[in-house]
């Protein structure tokens, strides 16, 4: 039965690859997923390009596990030598845009959901969510439907990790900073140079070390990445703007880091968003222990995913290799999907089945 579900999911992945689904343009792949679930006798719900459903014997008194992955893709890498929408299989590799990131993960989780769907003796409910706009951290993806999914206990987020256990993920703050001075002629002792004022804060961002460090990632990392100031060579600049990239670890919440920064610099600090939170799951969580028992290693992921939108323990894990994501001639091994489905099931049987 599991072999049939896996084979069917691989055929679904071929259809998904054949259907362009750039972020904010995922209508057709959402419909494909809806249709596939209907063909399996599953009643699903949809909002915009997000599709979700629950196991047959959903029990309001039981906690719920979320299985989530995304069906949007980036634009094809300009270096493609193949048709990105042609799902060819050669030497065991299934080629195509979104095959690795994150189509293989999504169809594997769908197969796992169907495997457990009819069980009436599970310790947890299961919610499957195929979501959109992950590649652009959009607001109309997972974030849009989270309030409708009900209370969630923990989650598996399907991203290519070679089926290793990403037990933590960095959050992201992008800060727009502005220092105000006073314009004047550069030849005279006039004005107040905003660049010179900004240097003190820039130096602080370079040298500051936060008190708490993550056991997985170490310190919070801050990098000044863009500077904009001045209009011409003989005018003292009245304004200096710079951008700071902050990679927040699981030792802090984004809001805490922002408060510490504002307490230490004189410039105006405006975050573009505090939505992309650091996330983690305890090494002692039963799900992680189940993965370790199967020989999988744990690590901290440097890349950001929809995991950043969750306020519950979450594990990022899936077939495929993150190093292949967004590359030209993207592919996933068919064997990776087959082994991924089996490993997901073996892990979840230790959690879901009494």
PyMOL commands that set and color helices and strands:
alter all, ss='L'
color gray80, all
select helices_A, chain A and resi 2-18+27-39+99-117+134-136+142-148+194-207+254-264+286-293+306-309+322-324+334-352
alter helices_A, ss='H'
color red, helices_A
select strands_A, chain A and resi 45-47+50-54+64-70+89-90+93-95+125-131+154-157+165-169+171-180+184-185+221-229+235-236+239-248+268-271+279-280+298-301+313-316+331-333
alter strands_A, ss='S'
color yellow, strands_A
deselect
rebuild
show_as cartoon
